[in-house]
Amino acid sequence: MLTLASMYTSLHSITPPIAYATKLDIWIIGCFLVVCGTVFETVFVVYVKYHHLIHVEDDAGSVFSTGSAMKHRVETPRFPVSDKRSRKRRSFTTTRDREQERRENIEKLTMKLDKWFAVVSLLAYSLFCLVYWIDLLRNVQNIKE
């Protein structure tokens, strides 16, 4: 962002002052919006990741609570208790297993968000460049004629 601001001020100082926006102004603003969008996307993904991880750790009792859930390792059956076969082969999950599963799900979610934002921002910037340069080249051709 500092580079864009420096480039804009240096170019603005050598061009004559005019009362309307030039193609250069539009280009700089478009590039600045792309950079700001990338920063906001990164902040959003990090917020989603760590906000949910704090709640996972809080529920498990490893960060904010007394930790009694982790000491006693609360166990819940995966199968319904009413099924006779399930009583024989009862599989238990601990709080730590559930916490690990939720961490993995949050990690997958943030990776999907990051990939989605990367694709969308790349397509948006490519579309901006395409429209900008086509319009700029048309104007240059009109000036030459």
Secondary structure, 3 states (H helix, E strand, C coil): CHHHHHHHHHHHHHCCCCCCCCHHHHHHHHHHHHHHHHHHHHHHHHHHHHHHHHHHHHHHCCCCCCCHHHHHCCCEECCCCCCHHHHHCCCEECHHHHHHHHHHHHHHHHHHHHHHHHHHHHHHHHHHHHHHHHHHHHHHHHHHC
